[in-house]
């Protein structure tokens, strides 16, 4: 049996970063495999883009952030401000999503036109086991999650009010640039 989920990814912080990142994500669960495909356009060029799904460990339905989440009114919706409606970062779309390893530099890098395409086939049982260790349940509940694409060039001037330090990575790496609600489509 195959279960399919999709997300239409829309821009976030576009008026401040100068690009309107957008794209699509598809998640196919079949047997013990989760195939993740993400294609993005108009992201900041030649930049590494962290990408994850966010959600609430208690199963509450996550929603996408909008400018309404800019609680400090600095004109940016930063990583911390997304948590109220989107929850916490859960699974990274990197070179090994099943490991649930977030802060590192093994994420896609956009080309000179701001495009990147990502595909990864993940062993579902390994992902579910690690998800249970981290969040208390094997159920990924993809239809209750949102996907975020992050990352702007270090040269972009950000106000000191933009939060998002994760490990050694600053707000330039974690600033959300696009978001989409994951929905079951089959």
C-alpha positions in Angstrom: 0.0 0.0 0.0 1.2 3.5 -0.9 0.3 6.7 1.0 1.1 10.0 -0.6 1.4 13.5 0.9 2.2 16.8 -0.7 2.9 20.4 0.3 2.7 23.5 -1.8 5.6 25.6 -0.4 5.0 29.4 -0.4 7.3 32.3 0.4 8.0 33.6 3.9 10.0 36.7 4.7 10.2 37.4 1.0 9.7 41.1 1.2 12.8 41.3 3.5 15.1 38.8 1.8 14.5 39.9 -1.9 13.4 36.5 -3.2 10.1 34.7 -3.2 11.1 31.1 -2.6 8.4 28.6 -3.6 8.1 24.9 -4.6 6.6 21.6 -3.8 7.3 18.6 -1.6 6.1 15.1 -2.0 6.3 12.2 0.5 5.5 8.7 -0.6 5.2 6.0 2.0 5.4 2.5 0.5 6.4 -0.7 2.3 9.4 0.3 4.5 10.4 3.3 2.4 9.6 7.0 2.6 10.6 8.8 -0.6 11.0 12.5 0.0 11.1 14.8 -3.1 11.4 18.6 -2.7 11.9 21.1 -5.6 12.5 24.7 -4.8 12.7 27.8 -7.0 13.7 31.4 -6.4 15.5 30.7 -3.1 18.6 32.9 -2.3 21.2 31.7 -4.8 24.3 29.7 -4.0 23.1 29.2 -0.5 22.7 26.1 1.7 19.1 25.6 2.7 18.1 23.8 5.8 14.8 22.0 5.3 12.7 20.1 7.8 9.2 19.2 8.9 8.0 20.9 12.1 5.2 19.9 14.3 3.9 19.3 17.8 4.9 16.1 19.6 1.4 15.8 21.2 -0.2 15.5 17.7 -1.7 18.9 17.6 -2.2 20.1 14.0 0.6 22.4 12.9 -0.1 25.5 10.8 2.2 27.6 8.5 3.6 30.8 9.8 2.7 34.1 8.3 3.7 37.7 9.1 1.2 37.5 11.9 3.8 35.5 13.8 6.2 38.4 13.8 5.7 39.1 17.5 8.6 41.5 18.0 7.5 43.5 14.9 10.9 43.6 13.3 9.5 42.7 9.9 10.9 39.1 10.0 9.3 35.9 11.1 12.3 34.1 12.7 12.6 30.5 13.7 11.6 31.1 17.3 8.4 33.0 16.2 7.3 30.0 14.1 7.0 27.7 17.1 3.6 28.9 18.4 1.8 27.7 15.3 4.2 25.2 13.7 5.8 23.5 16.7 9.3 22.3 16.9 11.8 21.1 14.3 11.4 17.3 13.9 12.9 15.7 10.9 15.7 17.1 8.7 15.7 16.7 4.9 19.4 16.2 4.6 21.6 13.3 3.6 20.1 10.9 6.2 16.6 12.1 7.5 16.2 8.8 9.4 18.9 10.0 11.8 17.0 13.1 13.0 20.2 15.1 13.1 19.4 18.8 12.7 22.4 21.2 13.1 25.0 20.5 10.5 25.9 21.5 6.9 24.7 18.5 4.9 21.7 20.2 3.3 21.0 21.1 -0.3 22.7 24.2 -1.8 20.8 26.2 -4.4 22.3 27.0 -7.8 23.0 30.5 -9.3 19.3 30.7 -10.2 18.0 29.8 -6.7 16.9 26.4 -7.7 17.5 23.1 -6.0 16.0 19.6 -6.1 16.2 17.1 -3.3 15.3 13.4 -3.3 16.0 10.9 -0.6 14.7 7.4 0.0 14.5 6.8 3.8 14.2 3.4 5.6 10.8 4.1 7.3 11.3 1.7 10.2 14.6 3.4 11.2 13.0 6.9 10.9 10.0 5.7 13.0 12.3 4.2 15.7 14.3 7.4 16.0 11.2 9.5 15.9 9.8 7.6 18.8 13.0 8.1 20.8 12.9 11.8 20.1 9.1 12.5 20.3 7.5 9.6 22.0 5.6 8.1 19.0 6.4 6.1 15.9 3.6 7.9 14.0 5.1 10.6 11.8 1.6 12.1 11.3 2.8 13.9 8.2 -0.7 15.4 7.6 -0.3 17.3 10.9 3.1 18.7 10.0 4.5 21.7 8.0 7.7 21.9 6.0 10.1 24.8 6.3 12.9 25.9 4.0 15.5 28.0 5.7 18.6 30.0 4.8 19.8 33.4 3.5 23.3 34.5 2.6 25.5 35.7 5.5 25.8 39.0 3.6 22.1 39.8 4.2 21.8 42.3 7.0 19.5 41.1 9.7 18.5 43.1 12.7 19.8 41.9 16.1 16.1 41.0 17.0 16.1 38.1 14.5 16.6 35.0 16.6 17.5 31.5 15.6 20.9 30.4 16.8 21.1 26.6 16.7 24.4 25.2 17.8 27.1 27.1 15.9 24.6 28.2 13.2 23.2 31.7 13.3 19.9 33.2 12.1 21.2 33.5 8.5 21.1 29.7 8.4 17.8 29.2 10.3 15.7 32.1 9.0 12.6 30.6 7.3 12.3 31.6 3.7 9.3 29.3 2.7 6.7 27.1 4.3 4.0 24.6 3.3 1.3 22.5 5.0 1.7 18.8 4.3 -1.5 17.2 3.2 -2.5 13.6 2.4 -3.5 13.3 -1.2 -4.4 9.7 -1.9 
